[in-house]
Amino acid sequence: MAIDTLFREIAAATLVFFLTRLFLGSLLLLLLKPACKLPPGPKGWPVIGALPLLGTMPHVSLAQMAKKYGPIVYLKMGTCDMAVASTPNSARAFLKTLDMNFSNRPPNAGSTYMAYYCQDMVFADYGPRWMLLRKLCNLNMFGAKALEDSAGVRAIETGHMVRAMCESSQRGEAVVIPEMLTFAMANIIGQVILGRRMFGEKGAKSNEFKDMVVEHMTLAGQFNVGDFIPAIAWIDLQGIEQKMKRVNSKWDALIRKMVTEHTELAHEREGNPDFLDVLMANTENPQGPGLSMTNIKALLLRTLLLLQILVYDNTVLKKDDEDNQWHEVKQREDE
């Protein structure tokens, strides 16, 4: 009992110490920072800033602030400074006119622990390596010629999906559309990136893959107090960073297995390289900095997630629309 009491007192004293330090630090920064013209916005509170003002529907709160303060609103989010652009013209100023000043994204827990420490094309700093990543993706995945070359793969996998649906229907089994789409999309991505299908048949492995995608999306969208008050990020008050590390370890194991199997079958693709072969060939770039293995793994993870997220989002939106329509019909019947 005495030891438990001692630990509680130490924990309480530590928490009070850091909160006091944060409060005094924020106060000193407020008093000592040089005068500079900032966009208008709410003053907020010490340490936590304007976080409580966002409420449960941040988009609504931000729209109300834009009506009150103007097209560009300054917010103190925790101890971080933020500017919110609410009109096309103000957004154009950030994304086009001054794009070089705002091209890099500030790191957060998600980009650190679930994007290989900001090494993918989304979170990597603008520079020669990022431009190389973009060039390779445009030429070999997203360009018109690349999409035309992969049209046959998409047609074949769509045929496999429709055939599987028919077979399930003939057996009297339920057809779960999100699982079917995830299975088909994963195999399309696998053939484009790796030159082979990721899953031979729909089952436990493809469902586990879908669960990993959903878990990744869920964690990436959660509010993490450490992102807005970096001084206490190491405490991981919500346990989110620990969950992110666990999810990333699953993805890393899957990607390392994919790369190893891909390397072992390199002799079968001589003269017909896939996207991963192109990436591996650019690890040593004589014209500038080459890609590291971390860059390649981060890009593979982002590519695997991207199209799966589009499928998942469309399915969720369709389900929400159906639910809303059902509620409207029910309300009319009650009336």
C-alpha positions in Angstrom: 0.0 0.0 0.0 2.8 2.4 0.9 4.5 1.7 -2.4 1.3 2.3 -4.4 0.7 5.6 -2.5 4.3 6.6 -3.3 3.9 5.9 -7.0 0.6 7.8 -7.1 2.3 10.8 -5.5 5.2 10.7 -7.9 2.9 10.5 -10.9 0.8 13.4 -9.6 3.9 15.5 -8.9 5.2 14.7 -12.4 2.0 15.7 -14.0 1.8 18.9 -12.0 5.4 19.7 -12.9 4.8 19.4 -16.7 1.5 21.2 -16.7 3.1 24.1 -14.8 6.0 24.1 -17.2 3.7 24.1 -20.2 1.6 27.0 -18.7 4.7 29.1 -17.9 6.3 28.4 -21.2 3.2 29.4 -23.1 2.9 32.6 -21.0 6.5 33.5 -21.6 6.2 32.9 -25.4 3.1 35.1 -25.4 4.9 37.9 -23.6 8.3 37.7 -25.2 7.4 36.8 -28.9 8.1 39.7 -31.4 5.1 41.6 -32.6 3.9 40.3 -35.9 0.7 40.7 -37.8 -1.4 37.5 -37.7 -4.8 36.8 -39.2 -7.7 37.4 -36.9 -9.0 34.6 -34.7 -10.2 33.5 -31.3 -7.8 34.0 -28.4 -8.3 30.5 -26.9 -6.9 29.3 -23.6 -3.4 28.9 -22.2 -1.7 25.6 -23.2 -4.8 24.1 -24.9 -5.4 27.1 -27.1 -8.5 27.0 -29.3 -9.0 23.2 -29.2 -12.1 23.4 -27.0 -13.7 25.8 -29.4 -13.9 23.2 -32.2 -16.5 21.1 -30.4 -17.7 17.8 -31.7 -18.2 19.1 -35.3 -15.0 21.0 -36.2 -16.1 21.7 -39.7 -19.2 23.6 -38.5 -17.1 25.5 -35.9 -14.5 26.5 -38.5 -17.3 27.7 -40.9 -18.8 29.8 -38.1 -15.3 31.3 -37.3 -14.8 32.1 -41.0 -18.1 34.1 -41.0 -16.9 36.0 -37.9 -13.2 36.5 -38.6 -12.8 36.3 -42.4 -11.5 34.0 -45.0 -8.2 33.3 -43.2 -8.4 32.5 -39.4 -5.5 32.1 -37.0 -5.9 29.4 -34.4 -3.6 28.4 -31.5 -4.2 24.7 -31.5 -2.6 23.6 -28.3 0.9 25.0 -28.5 0.9 24.9 -32.3 0.1 27.8 -34.7 -2.4 27.2 -37.5 -4.0 29.2 -40.2 -7.3 28.0 -41.8 -8.2 29.1 -45.3 -12.0 29.0 -45.9 -12.4 30.4 -49.4 -11.1 29.4 -52.9 -9.0 32.6 -53.2 -7.4 32.2 -49.7 -6.7 28.5 -50.4 -5.1 29.4 -53.8 -2.8 31.7 -51.9 -1.5 28.8 -49.8 -1.5 26.0 -52.3 -0.5 27.9 -55.5 0.9 31.4 -55.0 2.9 30.5 -51.9 3.1 26.8 -52.4 6.9 26.6 -51.8 6.5 28.1 -48.4 3.8 25.5 -47.4 4.9 22.5 -49.4 6.2 20.5 -46.3 3.8 19.0 -43.8 4.5 19.2 -40.1 5.1 15.7 -38.7 2.6 14.1 -36.4 2.2 10.8 -34.7 0.5 9.2 -37.7 3.2 10.3 -40.2 5.9 9.3 -37.8 4.8 5.8 -36.7 2.6 4.8 -39.7 4.5 6.3 -42.6 8.1 5.2 -41.8 9.0 8.6 -40.1 7.6 10.7 -43.0 9.4 8.9 -45.8 6.5 8.3 -48.2 5.4 10.6 -51.0 2.7 12.2 -48.9 4.7 13.3 -45.9 8.3 13.5 -47.2 9.9 16.9 -47.4 9.9 18.6 -50.8 13.3 18.0 -52.5 15.1 15.9 -55.0 14.1 12.6 -53.4 10.4 13.6 -53.3 10.5 14.7 -56.9 12.0 11.3 -57.9 9.2 9.5 -56.1 6.6 11.6 -57.8 8.3 11.1 -61.2 8.4 7.3 -60.8 4.8 7.2 -59.7 3.5 9.4 -62.5 5.4 7.4 -65.2 4.8 3.9 -63.9 1.5 4.0 -62.0 -0.7 7.1 -62.5 0.2 8.3 -66.0 -2.1 7.7 -69.0 0.2 5.1 -70.5 0.6 3.2 -67.2 -3.2 3.1 -66.8 -3.7 1.9 -70.3 -1.1 -0.8 -69.8 -2.9 -2.1 -66.7 -6.3 -2.1 -68.3 -6.1 -5.8 -69.0 -5.2 -6.5 -65.4 -8.3 -4.6 -64.2 -10.5 -6.4 -66.7 -9.3 -9.8 -65.6 -9.6 -9.1 -61.9 -13.1 -7.6 -62.4 -14.0 -10.9 -64.2 -12.7 -12.9 -61.3 -14.7 -10.8 -58.8 -18.0 -11.2 -60.8 -17.4 -14.9 -61.2 -16.9 -15.3 -57.5 -20.1 -13.4 -56.8 -22.0 -15.7 -59.1 -20.6 -18.8 -57.5 -21.4 -17.5 -54.0 -25.0 -16.7 -55.2 -25.4 -20.2 -56.7 -24.3 -21.7 -53.4 -26.9 -19.5 -51.5 -24.1 -17.6 -49.7 -24.3 -13.9 -48.9 -22.1 -11.7 -51.1 -20.2 -9.1 -49.0 -19.4 -6.4 -51.4 -16.6 -4.6 -49.4 -14.7 -7.9 -49.0 -15.1 -8.6 -52.7 -13.9 -5.1 -53.7 -10.9 -5.3 -51.3 -9.9 -8.7 -52.6 -10.1 -7.5 -56.3 -8.4 -4.2 -55.6 -5.6 -5.8 -53.7 -4.9 -8.2 -56.6 -5.0 -5.4 -59.1 -2.4 -3.4 -57.0 -0.4 -6.6 -56.5 -0.1 -7.3 -60.3 0.8 -3.7 -61.1 3.4 -3.3 -58.3 4.7 -6.9 -57.8 3.7 -8.6 -61.1 1.6 -11.1 -59.3 -1.7 -11.5 -57.4 -1.6 -10.8 -53.7 -4.2 -13.4 -52.7 -5.0 -16.6 -54.6 -8.6 -16.8 -53.2 -10.8 -14.8 -50.9 -10.5 -16.0 -47.3 -8.8 -15.3 -44.0 -5.7 -13.6 -45.5 -7.7 -11.1 -47.6 -10.1 -10.4 -44.7 -7.1 -9.8 -42.4 -5.7 -7.4 -45.0 -9.0 -5.5 -45.1 -9.0 -5.3 -41.2 -5.5 -3.9 -41.3 -6.6 -1.2 -43.8 -9.6 -0.3 -41.6 -7.5 -0.2 -38.4 -4.9 2.0 -40.1 -7.6 4.4 -41.3 -9.3 4.5 -37.8 -6.0 5.3 -36.0 -5.0 7.9 -38.6 -8.2 9.8 -38.0 -8.2 9.8 -34.2 -7.5 13.0 -32.3 -4.1 12.7 -30.6 -3.4 15.4 -28.0 0.4 14.9 -28.4 0.1 16.3 -31.9 -1.0 19.6 -30.6 1.0 19.7 -27.4 4.3 18.1 -28.4 5.8 18.6 -24.9 3.6 15.8 -23.5 3.6 13.6 -26.7 6.1 11.2 -25.1 3.6 10.3 -22.3 1.1 9.0 -24.9 -1.8 9.8 -22.7 -4.4 8.1 -25.0 -2.3 5.1 -25.9 -2.7 6.0 -29.6 1.0 6.0 -30.5 1.4 2.5 -29.0 -1.4 1.2 -31.2 0.1 2.9 -34.3 3.4 1.2 -33.7 1.6 -2.2 -33.4 -0.3 -1.6 -36.7 2.9 -0.4 -38.4 4.7 -3.6 -37.4 2.0 -5.7 -39.1 2.3 -3.7 -42.3 6.1 -3.8 -42.1 6.1 -7.6 -41.8 3.7 -7.9 -44.8 5.8 -5.5 -47.0 9.1 -7.1 -46.1 7.6 -10.5 -47.0 6.4 -9.1 -50.3 9.8 -7.6 -51.2 11.6 -10.8 -50.2 9.4 -13.0 -52.4 9.6 -10.5 -55.2 13.4 -10.5 -55.1 13.5 -14.3 -55.2 11.4 -14.3 -58.4 13.4 -11.6 -60.2 14.6 -14.0 -62.9 11.0 -14.6 -64.1 10.5 -10.9 -64.9 13.6 -10.3 -67.0 12.7 -7.8 -69.7 9.3 -7.1 -68.2 9.9 -5.1 -65.0 7.1 -4.1 -62.6 6.8 -1.0 -60.5 8.8 -2.5 -57.6 11.6 -3.4 -60.0 11.7 0.2 -61.2 11.9 1.5 -57.6 14.7 -1.0 -56.7 16.6 0.2 -59.8 16.6 3.7 -58.5 18.2 2.9 -55.1 21.4 4.2 -56.7 20.6 7.3 -58.7 23.7 8.9 -60.5 21.7 12.1 -61.1 20.9 12.7 -57.5 19.9 11.1 -54.2 18.6 7.6 -54.7 15.8 5.9 -52.9 16.4 4.1 -49.6 14.7 0.8 -48.7 12.6 2.9 -46.2 11.4 5.1 -49.0 10.4 2.1 -51.0 8.5 0.4 -48.1 6.8 3.7 -47.3 5.7 4.2 -50.9 4.4 0.6 -51.1 2.4 1.0 -47.9 0.9 4.3 -49.2 0.0 2.7 -52.5 -1.6 -0.4 -50.9 -3.7 1.9 -48.7 -4.7 4.5 -51.2 -7.0 2.6 -53.5 -8.3 0.5 -50.6 -9.3 3.6 -48.8 -11.2 4.9 -51.8 -13.1 1.6 -52.0 -13.8 1.7 -48.2 -14.9 5.3 -48.2 -17.3 4.8 -51.2 -18.8 1.8 -49.5 -19.3 3.6 -46.2 -20.8 6.7 -47.9 -23.2 4.4 -49.8 -24.2 2.7 -46.6 -24.7 6.1 -44.9 -26.9 7.3 -47.8 -29.0 4.1 -47.5 -29.3 4.6 -43.7 -30.4 8.2 -44.2 -32.9 7.2 -46.8 -34.3 4.5 -44.5 -34.6 7.1 -41.6 -36.4 9.5 -43.9 -38.9 6.8 -45.0 -39.4 5.8 -41.4 -40.0 9.4 -40.4 -42.6 9.9 -43.1 -44.4 6.7 -42.1 -44.5 7.9 -38.5 -45.9 11.3 -39.7 
